[in-house]
Amino acid sequence: MKEIALFCILLSLCFAKIADAQECKVLRSGGASNWYPVSYINQQTLEAEGIAVDLVRFVGEKLAVPVTVDMKTPWKRKLVYLARGDLDLSVAIYRTQEREEWYLYTSSYFVNESRVFVLKGKEFHFEQLDDLVGRIGGIPNGGSFGDEFDTFAKNKALNLQGVESKMQLIKMLLLRRTDYFIQDYLDAMMYLRLQGLQDDVVGLPTPISTVEVHFALSRKSPCAYLVPQINEIIIKAKQDGTLQSIIDKYEN
């Protein structure tokens, strides 16, 4: 009987350790450092800000799980960390078929519009993606503009130059090394105003894509089981006005 009792104690300890290892004790999140108004670093305070940052902290409060936000690691490296479980959650990401293998997506909480930007006076006719064929474009490294655009760009072998920053996108355009660049509209317009370039670079009226923004959790994260709970919090935040209040804080 003693042996059975000892075995039961050891078995319960083993299960306790497994459960403890799978418990989400900290929600390690990360986001883009310069994606206005979604996630960015305030250059005056050097603090993480944005719709996504406020929302993930709100979610953490509701879950009673501490949240950390990494904004300094480069975006492409964050995606690698997220895929292998070294990061639990991306606070803002587009949903694509390619990424489904690695990440679990929550309900969307924001809709983002991306556009083609050109030098003023060098506007060209753009109503469909075929209008980009034969031109040289710039895009952010690791960026996605939705499945339709990503698939088209690959199938048509669009000439796209990937760079790390918005300033590099703009400089390549100013130096006539590219004919256009693609960027999220609100983000690019804010940055152009800050740089005093809003009269030199303009966005074409037809969007490249209108894409929903999500949280994404790593399939290898101990926090992955929280997706249904996070969805409930996001849905309720939409219904009771909490989410709109967060969005208004950054859009108005």
LUMVOSE-283331 format. One record per residue (C-alpha): residue number from 1; residue in three letters; x, y, z. Coordinates in steps of 0.02 Angstrom, whole numbers, plus 32768, in hexadecimal, padded with zeros to 4 digits. Layout:
REM residues N
  num  residu    xx    yy    zz
  NUM     ALA     X     Y     Z
...
REM end
This chain:
REM residues 252
  num  residu    xx    yy    zz
    1     MET  8000  8000  8000
    2     LYS  8090  8075  8029
    3     GLU  80D7  8058  7F7B
    4     ILE  802E  8082  7F2C
    5     ALA  801D  811F  7F95
    6     LEU  80CE  8156  7F67
    7     PHE  80AA  8135  7EB0
    8     CYS  800C  819F  7EB9
    9     ILE  806B  822E  7F0A
   10     LEU  80F3  8229  7E86
   11     LEU  8071  821F  7DFC
   12     SER  8014  82B7  7E3F
   13     LEU  80B7  8319  7E4B
   14     CYS  80DF  82EA  7D97
   15     PHE  8036  8328  7D5B
   16     ALA  8048  83C6  7DC2
   17     LYS  80EF  83EB  7D6D
   18     ILE  80A5  83CE  7CC0
   19     ALA  8011  8440  7CE6
   20     ASP  8085  84C3  7D2D
   21     ALA  80F3  84BC  7C92
   22     GLN  805A  84D7  7C23
   23     GLU  8013  8567  7C88
   24     CYS  801F  8616  7C3E
   25     LYS  8077  8677  7CC6
   26     VAL  80AF  870C  7C5A
   27     LEU  806F  8742  7BB1
   28     ARG  810E  876E  7B53
   29     SER  80D4  87DD  7AC6
   30     GLY  8129  8841  7A3E
   31     GLY  80FB  88BC  79B7
   32     ALA  813E  892B  792D
   33     SER  8198  89C2  7972
   34     ASN  815D  8A3F  78EF
   35     TRP  80AE  8A0E  78B5
   36     TYR  8041  8AA5  78DC
   37     PRO  7FBD  8AA3  7925
   38     VAL  7FC3  89E7  7947
   39     SER  8069  89CC  79A3
   40     TYR  80FE  8A3E  79B1
   41     ILE  817F  8A88  7A28
   42     ASN  815A  8B39  7A61
   43     GLN  81FA  8B97  7A37
   44     GLN  81E3  8C10  7AC9
   45     THR  81C0  8B91  7B52
   46     LEU  8211  8AF8  7AFE
   47     GLU  8178  8A96  7B39
   48     ALA  8111  8A1B  7AD3
   49     GLU  806D  8A66  7A98
   50     GLY  7FE0  8A47  7A1D
   51     ILE  7F38  89F4  7A09
   52     ALA  7F82  8945  7A11
   53     VAL  7FED  896C  7AAA
   54     ASP  7F5D  89B3  7B0E
   55     LEU  7EED  8921  7ADC
   56     VAL  7F69  8898  7B0A
   57     ARG  7F83  88E9  7BB5
   58     PHE  7EC6  88F1  7BCB
   59     VAL  7EB9  8839  7B9C
   60     GLY  7F43  880F  7C19
   61     GLU  7EE4  8867  7CA3
   62     LYS  7E46  8807  7C7A
   63     LEU  7EA5  8761  7C78
   64     ALA  7F07  878F  7D15
   65     VAL  7FA7  8764  7CB6
   66     PRO  803C  87DB  7CB6
   67     VAL  8068  881F  7C09
   68     THR  8112  8852  7BC6
   69     VAL  8124  88AF  7B21
   70     ASP  81C3  88A3  7AB8
   71     MET  81CB  892E  7A37
   72     LYS  8287  8931  7A19
   73     THR  82A9  8889  79C5
   74     PRO  82A1  8898  7905
   75     TRP  81FB  8860  78BA
   76     LYS  823D  87CC  7855
   77     ARG  8298  8789  78EF
   78     LYS  81F8  879B  7956
   79     LEU  819D  872C  78D9
   80     VAL  8224  86A7  78EF
   81     TYR  8218  86B3  79AD
   82     LEU  815A  86A5  79A1
   83     ALA  8162  860B  7931
   84     ARG  81D4  85AC  79A8
   85     GLY  817B  85E3  7A47
   86     ASP  81FE  865A  7A8C
   87     LEU  817A  86E1  7A7C
   88     ASP  80C6  86BC  7AAD
   89     LEU  8066  8740  7A4E
   90     SER  8073  87C0  79C2
   91     VAL  8007  8855  79EF
   92     ALA  7FE3  8883  793A
   93     ILE  7FF0  8817  789E
   94     TYR  7F95  87F1  77FD
   95     ARG  7F4B  8743  77E6
   96     THR  7F93  86E1  7752
   97     GLN  7F8B  862A  7720
   98     GLU  8047  861B  772B
   99     ARG  8048  8654  77E0
  100     GLU  7FB9  85E1  7816
  101     GLU  8036  8553  782B
  102     TRP  808F  85AD  78B8
  103     TYR  8012  8621  790A
  104     LEU  7F63  861D  7956
  105     TYR  7F00  86BA  792F
  106     THR  7E84  8714  799D
  107     SER  7DEE  8776  7963
  108     SER  7E1D  8814  7906
  109     TYR  7E18  88BA  7962
  110     PHE  7E4A  893A  78DC
  111     VAL  7E3D  894F  781F
  112     ASN  7ED4  8995  77C6
  113     GLU  7EDF  89DF  7717
  114     SER  7F80  89D4  76B1
  115     ARG  7FA6  8A42  761B
  116     VAL  8025  8A63  7593
  117     PHE  808F  8AFF  75B3
  118     VAL  80E7  8B60  7528
  119     LEU  8142  8C03  750B
  120     LYS  80CC  8C94  74F0
  121     GLY  80C5  8CB6  7437
  122     LYS  80F4  8C01  7411
  123     GLU  8047  8BB6  7433
  124     PHE  8014  8B26  73C3
  125     HIS  7F70  8AD0  739F
  126     PHE  7F4D  8A4E  7425
  127     GLU  7EA8  89F3  7435
  128     GLN  7EE0  893D  743A
  129     LEU  7F7C  88DC  7469
  130     ASP  7FAA  88C0  73B1
  131     ASP  7FD0  897B  73A8
  132     LEU  806D  8959  7411
  133     VAL  80B9  88DE  7396
  134     GLY  8157  8924  7345
  135     ARG  8175  89A3  73D0
  136     ILE  81F2  899D  7460
  137     GLY  81A5  89A5  750D
  138     GLY  81DD  89AD  75C2
  139     ILE  8193  894D  7655
  140     PRO  81C0  8932  770C
  141     ASN  8229  8896  772C
  142     GLY  81BC  8809  776B
  143     GLY  811F  886C  7744
  144     SER  807D  8822  7702
  145     PHE  7FEE  887E  76AE
  146     GLY  7F72  87EF  76B0
  147     ASP  7F67  8749  7654
  148     GLU  7F28  8795  75B1
  149     PHE  7FBA  880E  759F
  150     ASP  803E  8795  75E2
  151     THR  8005  870D  7567
  152     PHE  7FFD  8787  74D6
  153     ALA  80AA  87CD  74FC
  154     LYS  80F4  871E  74FE
  155     ASN  809A  86DD  7463
  156     LYS  80BD  8779  73FD
  157     ALA  816E  878A  7442
  158     LEU  8154  8840  746D
  159     ASN  81F8  889F  747F
  160     LEU  81EE  88C8  7539
  161     GLN  8281  8909  759F
  162     GLY  8274  88DE  7658
  163     VAL  82BB  895A  76D7
  164     GLU  82BB  896D  7794
  165     SER  8271  8A1A  77AD
  166     LYS  81F5  8A98  7768
  167     MET  8281  8B15  774E
  168     GLN  82DB  8A9A  76DD
  169     LEU  823A  8A83  7679
  170     ILE  822C  8B3F  7664
  171     LYS  82E4  8B5A  763B
  172     MET  82DF  8AD6  75B2
  173     LEU  8248  8B2D  7569
  174     LEU  8298  8BDA  7573
  175     LEU  8335  8B98  751E
  176     ARG  82C8  8B4A  7494
  177     ARG  8307  8A9B  74BD
  178     THR  8251  8A66  74CE
  179     ASP  81B2  8A9E  7479
  180     TYR  8146  8A86  7513
  181     PHE  8140  8A3A  75BF
  182     ILE  80B4  89E4  761E
  183     GLN  808A  8A13  76D0
  184     ASP  7FF8  8A1A  7747
  185     TYR  7F9F  8ABD  7721
  186     LEU  7F8B  8B09  77CF
  187     ASP  803A  8AD4  7800
  188     ALA  808B  8B1D  7764
  189     MET  802A  8BC1  776A
  190     MET  8059  8BDE  781F
  191     TYR  8111  8BBB  77F9
  192     LEU  8112  8C2C  775F
  193     ARG  80C9  8CBB  77C5
  194     LEU  814C  8CA2  784D
  195     GLN  81D5  8CAA  77C8
  196     GLY  8187  8D40  776D
  197     LEU  8175  8CD8  76CE
  198     GLN  80B8  8CD5  76BF
  199     ASP  80C1  8D47  7625
  200     ASP  8149  8CDF  75D0
  201     VAL  8102  8C2F  75E3
  202     VAL  804A  8C06  75CA
  203     GLY  7FDC  8B6C  75DA
  204     LEU  7F79  8B32  7542
  205     PRO  7EBD  8B2D  7564
  206     THR  7E9C  8A74  7545
  207     PRO  7ED1  8A04  75D7
  208     ILE  7F45  8970  75BA
  209     SER  7EE6  8913  7640
  210     THR  7E72  8928  76D3
  211     VAL  7EAA  88AA  7754
  212     GLU  7E71  887D  7803
  213     VAL  7EF1  8885  7890
  214     HIS  7EFB  87F8  7910
  215     PHE  7F5C  87BA  79A5
  216     ALA  7FBA  871A  797B
  217     LEU  7FF3  869A  79FB
  218     SER  807D  861D  79DD
  219     ARG  803E  856A  79CC
  220     LYS  80D2  853A  7A3B
  221     SER  80AA  85B8  7AC3
  222     PRO  806A  8580  7B6F
  223     CYS  7FEB  860D  7B59
  224     ALA  7FA0  85C7  7AB8
  225     TYR  7F0B  857D  7B16
  226     LEU  7ED3  862F  7B42
  227     VAL  7E9B  8659  7A90
  228     PRO  7DE0  8638  7AB3
  229     GLN  7DE8  86A4  7B51
  230     ILE  7E42  872F  7AF5
  231     ASN  7DBE  8729  7A6C
  232     GLU  7D35  873D  7AEE
  233     ILE  7D8D  87D6  7B36
  234     ILE  7DA4  8825  7A8A
  235     ILE  7CEF  8806  7A58
  236     LYS  7CAF  8850  7AFB
  237     ALA  7D24  88E6  7AE6
  238     LYS  7CD7  8904  7A3B
  239     GLN  7C27  88F9  7A80
  240     ASP  7C3C  8969  7B19
  241     GLY  7CA2  89F1  7AC2
  242     THR  7D48  89CE  7B18
  243     LEU  7DA0  89A5  7A75
  244     GLN  7D5B  8A3F  7A1C
  245     SER  7D97  8AAC  7AAB
  246     ILE  7E47  8A66  7A95
  247     ILE  7E40  8A83  79D9
  248     ASP  7DFD  8B35  79EE
  249     LYS  7E8D  8B5D  7A63
  250     TYR  7F09  8B45  79D4
  251     GLU  7EA3  8B75  793B
  252     ASN  7E5C  8C1A  797B
REM end
